Amino acid sequence: MAIEFEPQVGSWYADGDGTLFKVNAVDEQGGFVEVQYFDGTIAELELEGWSELDLSQEAPPEDWSGPFDQILRDDFGDTGEPSLRDEWSNPIDGVSWSD
């Protein structure tokens, strides 16, 4: 059963198969909706057929790494505790003072 609502840029939807995508743009003159699927694939859907699609509005995914399926957890950057130096040096200590 199709639920009628207008595509909203930035909103997330799932189709009847549960495939998650976000609306990137709506071109009313061109008659299409540009979407980006969770895996990063970009596609255009016809605006005329939007209301006939079996869609549900969804919350944005918590895991933002979908389009970046070939990166490792370590590639996300420093996700651990911040590293703090035990002793900080004073940069002025290296200056030699002469009279």
C-alpha positions in Angstrom: 0.0 0.0 0.0 1.5 3.3 -1.0 1.4 6.2 1.4 1.2 9.6 -0.3 3.6 12.3 0.8 5.9 14.7 -1.0 9.7 13.8 -1.2 11.6 16.1 1.2 15.3 16.8 0.6 17.4 15.4 3.4 14.7 12.9 4.5 15.3 9.1 4.6 12.9 6.6 3.2 12.7 2.8 2.9 11.1 1.1 -0.1 9.0 -2.1 0.1 12.1 -4.3 0.2 13.5 -2.3 3.1 16.2 -0.6 1.0 17.2 2.6 2.7 17.8 5.9 0.8 17.9 9.6 1.3 16.4 12.3 -1.0 19.2 14.6 -2.2 17.3 16.8 -4.6 13.8 17.3 -6.1 13.7 18.7 -9.6 10.1 19.6 -10.3 10.8 21.0 -13.7 12.8 18.0 -14.8 10.3 15.7 -13.1 12.7 13.6 -11.0 13.9 12.9 -7.5 17.6 12.3 -6.9 18.2 9.7 -4.2 21.2 8.2 -2.6 21.0 4.7 -1.3 22.7 3.7 1.9 25.4 1.9 0.0 26.3 5.2 -1.8 24.6 4.5 -5.1 22.9 7.6 -6.6 19.8 7.2 -8.7 17.0 9.3 -10.2 13.3 8.4 -9.6 10.4 9.8 -11.6 8.5 12.4 -9.7 5.2 11.3 -11.3 5.6 7.8 -9.9 6.7 8.9 -6.4 3.2 8.6 -4.9 2.9 5.0 -6.3 6.0 3.7 -4.6 5.6 1.6 -1.5 7.7 3.9 0.8 7.9 4.6 4.5 9.7 7.5 6.1 12.7 6.4 8.2 15.0 7.9 10.8 18.6 8.6 9.5 20.9 5.6 10.0 23.1 5.7 13.1 25.9 3.9 11.1 27.1 6.6 8.6 29.6 4.3 7.1 27.2 2.6 4.5 28.6 4.4 1.5 32.1 3.7 2.6 31.9 -0.1 2.7 35.5 -0.7 2.0 37.0 1.1 5.0 38.0 -0.5 8.2 37.0 0.5 11.7 40.6 1.9 12.1 40.0 4.2 9.2 37.4 6.2 11.1 40.1 8.0 12.9 41.0 8.1 16.6 37.9 6.7 18.1 39.5 5.8 21.4 40.4 7.9 24.4 42.3 11.1 23.7 46.0 10.7 24.1 47.4 13.1 26.6 51.1 13.6 27.3 52.1 12.9 30.8 54.6 15.8 30.8 54.3 18.9 28.8 57.4 20.8 28.0 57.6 24.5 28.1 58.9 25.9 24.7 60.7 28.7 26.4 62.9 26.1 28.2 65.0 25.7 25.1 65.9 29.3 24.8 69.4 30.2 26.0 69.5 33.4 27.9 72.7 35.3 27.7 73.7 38.6 29.3 
